[in-house]
Amino acid sequence: QVQLVESGGGLVQAGGSLRLSCTASKRILSIRSMNWYRQAPGNQREFIATITSTGSTNYGDSVKGRFTISRDNAENTLYLQMTRLSSEDTAVYYCNVVTLIRSYWGQGTQVTVST
């Protein structure tokens, strides 16, 4: 059973940066995409960023130009570099891996941006 574990969340001041990591417990085959989502209290889960099996990336409008998604296949790890954070970025951040046959989710990591 594959497990995804996010890390790197925490408390940061507005304008600051954080890098989130998501590590898989073992190699995942037939990946179609690796994604980041977030969910703030009272809100629906929001798409943040995706990186496909070919390396193409795409971002949600709210984070374009501030966040960067990347991956290290050798380390089975997905990253999200977040810059110019604001209070509106406060949420639980989840990583997601979609394969040909199923979707895996991490447990989430809290990011809190203070003003």
N, CA, C and O atoms as a GROMACS GRO file, in nm:
protein
  460
    1GLN      N    1   0.084  -0.118   0.000
    1GLN     CA    2   0.000   0.000   0.000
    1GLN      C    3   0.088   0.124   0.000
    1GLN      O    4   0.174   0.140   0.087
    2VAL      N    5   0.068   0.209  -0.096
    2VAL     CA    6   0.146   0.332  -0.106
    2VAL      C    7   0.091   0.436  -0.010
    2VAL      O    8  -0.030   0.456  -0.001
    3GLN      N    9   0.181   0.502   0.060
    3GLN     CA   10   0.143   0.615   0.145
    3GLN      C   11   0.216   0.739   0.099
    3GLN      O   12   0.334   0.734   0.063
    4LEU      N   13   0.146   0.850   0.099
    4LEU     CA   14   0.205   0.980   0.068
    4LEU      C   15   0.214   1.061   0.197
    4LEU      O   16   0.116   1.072   0.271
    5VAL      N   17   0.329   1.116   0.224
    5VAL     CA   18   0.349   1.193   0.347
    5VAL      C   19   0.398   1.332   0.310
    5VAL      O   20   0.505   1.349   0.252
    6GLU      N   21   0.317   1.432   0.346
    6GLU     CA   22   0.356   1.571   0.323
    6GLU      C   23   0.435   1.623   0.442
    6GLU      O   24   0.415   1.579   0.556
    7SER      N   25   0.524   1.717   0.415
    7SER     CA   26   0.598   1.783   0.521
    7SER      C   27   0.635   1.923   0.473
    7SER      O   28   0.621   1.956   0.355
    8GLY      N   29   0.683   2.003   0.567
    8GLY     CA   30   0.730   2.136   0.532
    8GLY      C   31   0.633   2.248   0.565
    8GLY      O   32   0.666   2.365   0.552
    9GLY      N   33   0.514   2.212   0.609
    9GLY     CA   34   0.420   2.315   0.648
    9GLY      C   35   0.460   2.382   0.778
    9GLY      O   36   0.553   2.338   0.846
   10GLY      N   37   0.388   2.487   0.812
   10GLY     CA   38   0.418   2.557   0.936
   10GLY      C   39   0.365   2.698   0.934
   10GLY      O   40   0.279   2.733   0.853
   11LEU      N   41   0.418   2.778   1.024
   11LEU     CA   42   0.377   2.918   1.037
   11LEU      C   43   0.482   3.006   0.970
   11LEU      O   44   0.602   2.991   0.996
   12VAL      N   45   0.437   3.096   0.885
   12VAL     CA   46   0.527   3.186   0.815
   12VAL      C   47   0.464   3.324   0.808
   12VAL      O   48   0.341   3.336   0.805
   13GLN      N   49   0.546   3.426   0.807
   13GLN     CA   50   0.493   3.562   0.795
   13GLN      C   51   0.455   3.593   0.651
   13GLN      O   52   0.510   3.536   0.556
   14ALA      N   53   0.360   3.683   0.637
   14ALA     CA   54   0.319   3.725   0.503
   14ALA      C   55   0.441   3.777   0.426
   14ALA      O   56   0.524   3.850   0.480
   15GLY      N   57   0.448   3.737   0.301
   15GLY     CA   58   0.562   3.774   0.218
   15GLY      C   59   0.673   3.671   0.218
   15GLY      O   60   0.766   3.678   0.138
   16GLY      N   61   0.663   3.575   0.308
   16GLY     CA   62   0.766   3.474   0.320
   16GLY      C   63   0.747   3.358   0.225
   16GLY      O   64   0.659   3.359   0.138
   17SER      N   65   0.831   3.257   0.243
   17SER     CA   66   0.832   3.140   0.155
   17SER      C   67   0.833   3.012   0.236
   17SER      O   68   0.878   3.009   0.350
   18LEU      N   69   0.783   2.907   0.175
   18LEU     CA   70   0.790   2.773   0.232
   18LEU      C   71   0.805   2.674   0.117
   18LEU      O   72   0.763   2.701   0.005
   19ARG      N   73   0.866   2.560   0.147
   19ARG     CA   74   0.870   2.452   0.049
   19ARG      C   75   0.807   2.328   0.110
   19ARG      O   76   0.852   2.277   0.213
   20LEU      N   77   0.704   2.280   0.045
   20LEU     CA   78   0.639   2.158   0.089
   20LEU      C   79   0.698   2.038   0.014
   20LEU      O   80   0.739   2.048  -0.102
   21SER      N   81   0.700   1.927   0.082
   21SER     CA   82   0.746   1.802   0.021
   21SER      C   83   0.638   1.696   0.038
   21SER      O   84   0.560   1.698   0.134
   22CYS      N   85   0.636   1.604  -0.054
   22CYS     CA   86   0.543   1.491  -0.046
   22CYS      C   87   0.621   1.369  -0.092
   22CYS      O   88   0.661   1.358  -0.208
   23THR      N   89   0.642   1.277   0.001
   23THR     CA   90   0.723   1.160  -0.028
   23THR      C   91   0.637   1.035  -0.028
   23THR      O   92   0.557   1.012   0.062
   24ALA      N   93   0.655   0.955  -0.132
   24ALA     CA   94   0.583   0.829  -0.141
   24ALA      C   95   0.661   0.719  -0.071
   24ALA      O   96   0.784   0.717  -0.074
   25SER      N   97   0.588   0.628  -0.006
   25SER     CA   98   0.653   0.521   0.070
   25SER      C   99   0.724   0.422  -0.020
   25SER      O  100   0.816   0.352   0.024
   26LYS      N  101   0.682   0.416  -0.146
   26LYS     CA  102   0.751   0.333  -0.243
   26LYS      C  103   0.720   0.386  -0.382
   26LYS      O  104   0.632   0.471  -0.400
   27ARG      N  105   0.793   0.337  -0.478
   27ARG     CA  106   0.778   0.386  -0.614
   27ARG      C  107   0.636   0.359  -0.665
   27ARG      O  108   0.581   0.251  -0.646
   28ILE      N  109   0.580   0.459  -0.730
   28ILE     CA  110   0.447   0.448  -0.787
   28ILE      C  111   0.460   0.434  -0.937
   28ILE      O  112   0.527   0.514  -1.003
   29LEU      N  113   0.395   0.332  -0.991
   29LEU     CA  114   0.404   0.306  -1.135
   29LEU      C  115   0.289   0.372  -1.210
   29LEU      O  116   0.183   0.401  -1.153
   30SER      N  117   0.312   0.395  -1.337
   30SER     CA  118   0.207   0.444  -1.428
   30SER      C  119   0.145   0.575  -1.381
   30SER      O  120   0.023   0.592  -1.383
   31ILE      N  121   0.230   0.667  -1.339
   31ILE     CA  122   0.180   0.797  -1.292
   31ILE      C  123   0.132   0.880  -1.411
   31ILE      O  124   0.201   0.890  -1.512
   32ARG      N  125   0.016   0.937  -1.397
   32ARG     CA  126  -0.034   1.030  -1.498
   32ARG      C  127  -0.006   1.174  -1.458
   32ARG      O  128   0.033   1.256  -1.540
   33SER      N  129  -0.027   1.202  -1.330
   33SER     CA  130   0.000   1.337  -1.282
   33SER      C  131   0.025   1.335  -1.132
   33SER      O  132  -0.019   1.244  -1.061
   34MET      N  133   0.096   1.437  -1.087
   34MET     CA  134   0.119   1.459  -0.944
   34MET      C  135   0.072   1.599  -0.915
   34MET      O  136   0.105   1.693  -0.988
   35ASN      N  137  -0.005   1.616  -0.808
   35ASN     CA  138  -0.078   1.740  -0.789
   35ASN      C  139  -0.072   1.788  -0.645
   35ASN      O  140  -0.048   1.711  -0.552
   36TRP      N  141  -0.093   1.916  -0.632
   36TRP     CA  142  -0.114   1.978  -0.500
   36TRP      C  143  -0.251   2.042  -0.497
   36TRP      O  144  -0.293   2.107  -0.592
   37TYR      N  145  -0.320   2.023  -0.385
   37TYR     CA  146  -0.446   2.088  -0.357
   37TYR      C  147  -0.436   2.152  -0.219
   37TYR      O  148  -0.344   2.123  -0.142
   38ARG      N  149  -0.530   2.239  -0.190
   38ARG     CA  150  -0.537   2.294  -0.055
   38ARG      C  151  -0.684   2.314  -0.018
   38ARG      O  152  -0.772   2.324  -0.104
   39GLN      N  153  -0.705   2.318   0.113
   39GLN     CA  154  -0.840   2.340   0.164
   39GLN      C  155  -0.833   2.427   0.287
   39GLN      O  156  -0.771   2.392   0.387
   40ALA      N  157  -0.898   2.541   0.277
   40ALA     CA  158  -0.909   2.632   0.390
   40ALA      C  159  -1.040   2.603   0.463
   40ALA      O  160  -1.133   2.551   0.403
   41PRO      N  161  -1.048   2.636   0.592
   41PRO     CA  162  -1.171   2.610   0.668
   41PRO      C  163  -1.293   2.672   0.600
   41PRO      O  164  -1.293   2.789   0.564
   42GLY      N  165  -1.396   2.590   0.585
   42GLY     CA  166  -1.519   2.639   0.525
   42GLY      C  167  -1.519   2.644   0.375
   42GLY      O  168  -1.620   2.679   0.313
   43ASN      N  169  -1.404   2.610   0.313
   43ASN     CA  170  -1.393   2.616   0.168
   43ASN      C  171  -1.382   2.477   0.107
   43ASN      O  172  -1.348   2.380   0.175
   44GLN      N  173  -1.411   2.469  -0.022
   44GLN     CA  174  -1.390   2.343  -0.092
   44GLN      C  175  -1.241   2.326  -0.122
   44GLN      O  176  -1.163   2.421  -0.121
   45ARG      N  177  -1.204   2.202  -0.148
   45ARG     CA  178  -1.065   2.175  -0.184
   45ARG      C  179  -1.034   2.244  -0.318
   45ARG      O  180  -1.111   2.235  -0.414
   46GLU      N  181  -0.922   2.311  -0.321
   46GLU     CA  182  -0.884   2.394  -0.435
   46GLU      C  183  -0.762   2.336  -0.504
   46GLU      O  184  -0.665   2.299  -0.439
   47PHE      N  185  -0.766   2.329  -0.635
   47PHE     CA  186  -0.652   2.285  -0.713
   47PHE      C  187  -0.543   2.393  -0.710
   47PHE      O  188  -0.571   2.511  -0.728
   48ILE      N  189  -0.417   2.349  -0.687
   48ILE     CA  190  -0.306   2.441  -0.681
   48ILE      C  191  -0.212   2.424  -0.799
   48ILE      O  192  -0.184   2.520  -0.871
   49ALA      N  193  -0.166   2.302  -0.819
   49ALA     CA  194  -0.065   2.281  -0.923
   49ALA      C  195  -0.061   2.135  -0.963
   49ALA      O  196  -0.097   2.046  -0.886
   50THR      N  197  -0.016   2.113  -1.086
   50THR     CA  198   0.000   1.977  -1.136
   50THR      C  199   0.127   1.965  -1.217
   50THR      O  200   0.171   2.061  -1.280
   51ILE      N  201   0.186   1.846  -1.215
   51ILE     CA  202   0.298   1.814  -1.303
   51ILE      C  203   0.269   1.676  -1.362
   51ILE      O  204   0.245   1.580  -1.289
   52THR      N  205   0.273   1.669  -1.493
   52THR     CA  206   0.236   1.544  -1.559
   52THR      C  207   0.356   1.451  -1.572
   52THR      O  208   0.468   1.485  -1.532
   53SER      N  209   0.330   1.335  -1.626
   53SER     CA  210   0.437   1.236  -1.645
   53SER      C  211   0.543   1.286  -1.742
   53SER      O  212   0.658   1.241  -1.739
   54THR      N  213   0.506   1.379  -1.829
   54THR     CA  214   0.602   1.435  -1.925
   54THR      C  215   0.672   1.559  -1.871
   54THR      O  216   0.760   1.614  -1.937
   55GLY      N  217   0.633   1.603  -1.754
   55GLY     CA  218   0.696   1.719  -1.694
   55GLY      C  219   0.623   1.850  -1.716
   55GLY      O  220   0.668   1.955  -1.669
   56SER      N  221   0.512   1.846  -1.786
   56SER     CA  222   0.434   1.968  -1.806
   56SER      C  223   0.371   2.011  -1.675
   56SER      O  224   0.330   1.928  -1.594
   57THR      N  225   0.364   2.141  -1.654
   57THR     CA  226   0.308   2.194  -1.531
   57THR      C  227   0.193   2.289  -1.561
   57THR      O  228   0.184   2.348  -1.668
   58ASN      N  229   0.107   2.302  -1.462
   58ASN     CA  230  -0.004   2.396  -1.472
   58ASN      C  231  -0.041   2.439  -1.330
   58ASN      O  232  -0.022   2.363  -1.235
   59TYR      N  233  -0.093   2.559  -1.318
   59TYR     CA  234  -0.120   2.616  -1.186
   59TYR      C  235  -0.258   2.677  -1.179
   59TYR      O  236  -0.314   2.722  -1.279
   60GLY      N  237  -0.311   2.678  -1.057
   60GLY     CA  238  -0.433   2.751  -1.034
   60GLY      C  239  -0.407   2.901  -1.043
   60GLY      O  240  -0.296   2.947  -1.017
   61ASP      N  241  -0.510   2.976  -1.080
   61ASP     CA  242  -0.493   3.119  -1.101
   61ASP      C  243  -0.443   3.191  -0.975
   61ASP      O  244  -0.368   3.288  -0.984
   62SER      N  245  -0.485   3.143  -0.860
   62SER     CA  246  -0.451   3.212  -0.736
   62SER      C  247  -0.303   3.201  -0.698
   62SER      O  248  -0.255   3.275  -0.613
   63VAL      N  249  -0.232   3.109  -0.761
   63VAL     CA  250  -0.091   3.088  -0.722
   63VAL      C  251   0.006   3.106  -0.837
   63VAL      O  252   0.128   3.096  -0.818
   64LYS      N  253  -0.044   3.132  -0.956
   64LYS     CA  254   0.044   3.148  -1.072
   64LYS      C  255   0.146   3.257  -1.048
   64LYS      O  256   0.114   3.366  -1.001
   65GLY      N  257   0.270   3.226  -1.080
   65GLY     CA  258   0.378   3.322  -1.062
   65GLY      C  259   0.436   3.325  -0.923
   65GLY      O  260   0.539   3.388  -0.901
   66ARG      N  261   0.373   3.256  -0.829
   66ARG     CA  262   0.424   3.253  -0.689
   66ARG      C  263   0.466   3.114  -0.646
   66ARG      O  264   0.559   3.099  -0.567
   67PHE      N  265   0.399   3.012  -0.695
   67PHE     CA  266   0.426   2.875  -0.656
   67PHE      C  267   0.489   2.799  -0.771
   67PHE      O  268   0.462   2.826  -0.888
   68THR      N  269   0.575   2.704  -0.736
   68THR     CA  270   0.639   2.620  -0.836
   68THR      C  271   0.633   2.474  -0.794
   68THR      O  272   0.673   2.440  -0.683
   69ILE      N  273   0.582   2.390  -0.881
   69ILE     CA  274   0.576   2.247  -0.854
   69ILE      C  275   0.693   2.179  -0.922
   69ILE      O  276   0.731   2.216  -1.034
   70SER      N  277   0.750   2.080  -0.855
   70SER     CA  278   0.859   2.004  -0.914
   70SER      C  279   0.860   1.865  -0.852
   70SER      O  280   0.786   1.837  -0.757
   71ARG      N  281   0.942   1.779  -0.907
   71ARG     CA  282   0.946   1.642  -0.855
   71ARG      C  283   1.088   1.587  -0.867
   71ARG      O  284   1.168   1.632  -0.949
   72ASP      N  285   1.116   1.491  -0.784
   72ASP     CA  286   1.243   1.417  -0.788
   72ASP      C  287   1.204   1.271  -0.798
   72ASP      O  288   1.170   1.207  -0.699
   73ASN      N  289   1.210   1.219  -0.918
   73ASN     CA  290   1.166   1.081  -0.939
   73ASN      C  291   1.253   0.981  -0.862
   73ASN      O  292   1.203   0.881  -0.811
   74ALA      N  293   1.380   1.010  -0.853
   74ALA     CA  294   1.470   0.918  -0.784
   74ALA      C  295   1.436   0.908  -0.636
   74ALA      O  296   1.455   0.803  -0.574
   75GLU      N  297   1.385   1.016  -0.580
   75GLU     CA  298   1.351   1.019  -0.438
   75GLU      C  299   1.203   0.999  -0.412
   75GLU      O  300   1.158   1.008  -0.298
   76ASN      N  301   1.127   0.972  -0.519
   76ASN     CA  302   0.981   0.955  -0.504
   76ASN      C  303   0.919   1.073  -0.432
   76ASN      O  304   0.831   1.055  -0.346
   77THR      N  305   0.963   1.193  -0.465
   77THR     CA  306   0.920   1.310  -0.390
   77THR      C  307   0.866   1.418  -0.483
   77THR      O  308   0.921   1.444  -0.590
   78LEU      N  309   0.760   1.481  -0.438
   78LEU     CA  310   0.697   1.594  -0.506
   78LEU      C  311   0.718   1.716  -0.419
   78LEU      O  312   0.710   1.708  -0.296
   79TYR      N  313   0.744   1.830  -0.482
   79TYR     CA  314   0.768   1.953  -0.408
   79TYR      C  315   0.672   2.063  -0.451
   79TYR      O  316   0.617   2.061  -0.561
   80LEU      N  317   0.652   2.157  -0.360
   80LEU     CA  318   0.580   2.280  -0.392
   80LEU      C  319   0.656   2.395  -0.326
   80LEU      O  320   0.654   2.410  -0.204
   81GLN      N  321   0.721   2.474  -0.407
   81GLN     CA  322   0.788   2.594  -0.357
   81GLN      C  323   0.689   2.708  -0.360
   81GLN      O  324   0.633   2.740  -0.464
   82MET      N  325   0.667   2.768  -0.244
   82MET     CA  326   0.569   2.875  -0.230
   82MET      C  327   0.640   3.003  -0.191
   82MET      O  328   0.716   3.006  -0.094
   83THR      N  329   0.615   3.109  -0.264
   83THR     CA  330   0.675   3.238  -0.236
   83THR      C  331   0.567   3.345  -0.225
   83THR      O  332   0.452   3.324  -0.264
   84ARG      N  333   0.605   3.459  -0.172
   84ARG     CA  334   0.515   3.574  -0.156
   84ARG      C  335   0.382   3.530  -0.096
   84ARG      O  336   0.274   3.561  -0.147
   85LEU      N  337   0.393   3.458   0.014
   85LEU     CA  338   0.274   3.405   0.078
   85LEU      C  339   0.191   3.515   0.141
   85LEU      O  340   0.244   3.615   0.191
   86SER      N  341   0.060   3.496   0.138
   86SER     CA  342  -0.032   3.588   0.202
   86SER      C  343  -0.127   3.510   0.290
   86SER      O  344  -0.128   3.387   0.288
   87SER      N  345  -0.206   3.581   0.368
   87SER     CA  346  -0.300   3.513   0.458
   87SER      C  347  -0.400   3.427   0.381
   87SER      O  348  -0.453   3.330   0.435
   88GLU      N  349  -0.424   3.461   0.257
   88GLU     CA  350  -0.518   3.383   0.176
   88GLU      C  351  -0.461   3.246   0.138
   88GLU      O  352  -0.534   3.161   0.087
   89ASP      N  353  -0.333   3.226   0.161
   89ASP     CA  354  -0.271   3.096   0.134
   89ASP      C  355  -0.282   3.002   0.254
   89ASP      O  356  -0.241   2.886   0.245
   90THR      N  357  -0.335   3.050   0.364
   90THR     CA  358  -0.351   2.965   0.482
   90THR      C  359  -0.450   2.853   0.452
   90THR      O  360  -0.565   2.878   0.414
   91ALA      N  361  -0.406   2.731   0.471
   91ALA     CA  362  -0.489   2.614   0.438
   91ALA      C  363  -0.414   2.487   0.475
   91ALA      O  364  -0.296   2.490   0.511
   92VAL      N  365  -0.484   2.376   0.465
   92VAL     CA  366  -0.417   2.246   0.469
   92VAL      C  367  -0.385   2.208   0.325
   92VAL      O  368  -0.471   2.212   0.237
   93TYR      N  369  -0.260   2.172   0.302
   93TYR     CA  370  -0.213   2.140   0.167
   93TYR      C  371  -0.200   1.989   0.153
   93TYR      O  372  -0.141   1.921   0.238
   94TYR      N  373  -0.254   1.938   0.044
   94TYR     CA  374  -0.256   1.794   0.019
   94TYR      C  375  -0.182   1.762  -0.112
   94TYR      O  376  -0.196   1.834  -0.211
   95CYS      N  377  -0.106   1.656  -0.110
   95CYS     CA  378  -0.052   1.607  -0.237
   95CYS      C  379  -0.138   1.491  -0.286
   95CYS      O  380  -0.205   1.422  -0.209
   96ASN      N  381  -0.135   1.473  -0.416
   96ASN     CA  382  -0.221   1.375  -0.483
   96ASN      C  383  -0.144   1.317  -0.601
   96ASN      O  384  -0.083   1.391  -0.679
   97VAL      N  385  -0.148   1.188  -0.613
   97VAL     CA  386  -0.084   1.121  -0.727
   97VAL      C  387  -0.190   1.039  -0.799
   97VAL      O  388  -0.258   0.956  -0.739
   98VAL      N  389  -0.203   1.065  -0.928
   98VAL     CA  390  -0.302   0.995  -1.009
   98VAL      C  391  -0.229   0.900  -1.104
   98VAL      O  392  -0.141   0.940  -1.179
   99THR      N  393  -0.268   0.773  -1.097
   99THR     CA  394  -0.212   0.674  -1.188
   99THR      C  395  -0.321   0.627  -1.285
   99THR      O  396  -0.431   0.681  -1.287
  100LEU      N  397  -0.289   0.529  -1.363
  100LEU     CA  398  -0.387   0.479  -1.459
  100LEU      C  399  -0.505   0.411  -1.391
  100LEU      O  400  -0.613   0.400  -1.449
  101ILE      N  401  -0.485   0.366  -1.267
  101ILE     CA  402  -0.591   0.287  -1.205
  101ILE      C  403  -0.644   0.344  -1.074
  101ILE      O  404  -0.748   0.300  -1.026
  102ARG      N  405  -0.573   0.442  -1.013
  102ARG     CA  406  -0.624   0.495  -0.888
  102ARG      C  407  -0.559   0.628  -0.855
  102ARG      O  408  -0.468   0.675  -0.923
  103SER      N  409  -0.609   0.686  -0.746
  103SER     CA  410  -0.560   0.815  -0.699
  103SER      C  411  -0.519   0.802  -0.554
  103SER      O  412  -0.592   0.745  -0.472
  104TYR      N  413  -0.401   0.854  -0.522
  104TYR     CA  414  -0.351   0.850  -0.385
  104TYR      C  415  -0.352   0.991  -0.326
  104TYR      O  416  -0.328   1.089  -0.397
  105TRP      N  417  -0.379   0.999  -0.197
  105TRP     CA  418  -0.380   1.128  -0.126
  105TRP      C  419  -0.294   1.119  -0.001
  105TRP      O  420  -0.289   1.016   0.066
  106GLY      N  421  -0.228   1.229   0.028
  106GLY     CA  422  -0.159   1.241   0.155
  106GLY      C  423  -0.254   1.288   0.263
  106GLY      O  424  -0.371   1.315   0.237
  107GLN      N  425  -0.202   1.297   0.384
  107GLN     CA  426  -0.285   1.334   0.499
  107GLN      C  427  -0.296   1.485   0.516
  107GLN      O  428  -0.379   1.534   0.592
  108GLY      N  429  -0.212   1.559   0.445
  108GLY     CA  430  -0.218   1.704   0.451
  108GLY      C  431  -0.117   1.764   0.547
  108GLY      O  432  -0.078   1.701   0.646
  109THR      N  433  -0.075   1.885   0.516
  109THR     CA  434   0.014   1.960   0.604
  109THR      C  435  -0.039   2.102   0.614
  109THR      O  436  -0.078   2.163   0.515
  110GLN      N  437  -0.040   2.155   0.736
  110GLN     CA  438  -0.099   2.287   0.760
  110GLN      C  439   0.001   2.396   0.727
  110GLN      O  440   0.117   2.392   0.769
  111VAL      N  441  -0.045   2.494   0.652
  111VAL     CA  442   0.032   2.616   0.625
  111VAL      C  443  -0.048   2.733   0.680
  111VAL      O  444  -0.164   2.753   0.644
  112THR      N  445   0.015   2.808   0.768
  112THR     CA  446  -0.050   2.925   0.826
  112THR      C  447   0.036   3.047   0.799
  112THR      O  448   0.154   3.050   0.834
  113VAL      N  449  -0.024   3.147   0.738
  113VAL     CA  450   0.047   3.271   0.705
  113VAL      C  451  -0.004   3.381   0.795
  113VAL      O  452  -0.123   3.413   0.794
  114SER      N  453   0.085   3.438   0.872
  114SER     CA  454   0.046   3.543   0.965
  114SER      C  455   0.069   3.681   0.903
  114SER      O  456   0.160   3.701   0.823
  115THR      N  457  -0.017   3.774   0.942
  115THR     CA  458  -0.005   3.910   0.888
  115THR      C  459   0.062   4.002   0.986
  115THR      O  460   0.081   4.121   0.958
   0.00000   0.00000   0.00000
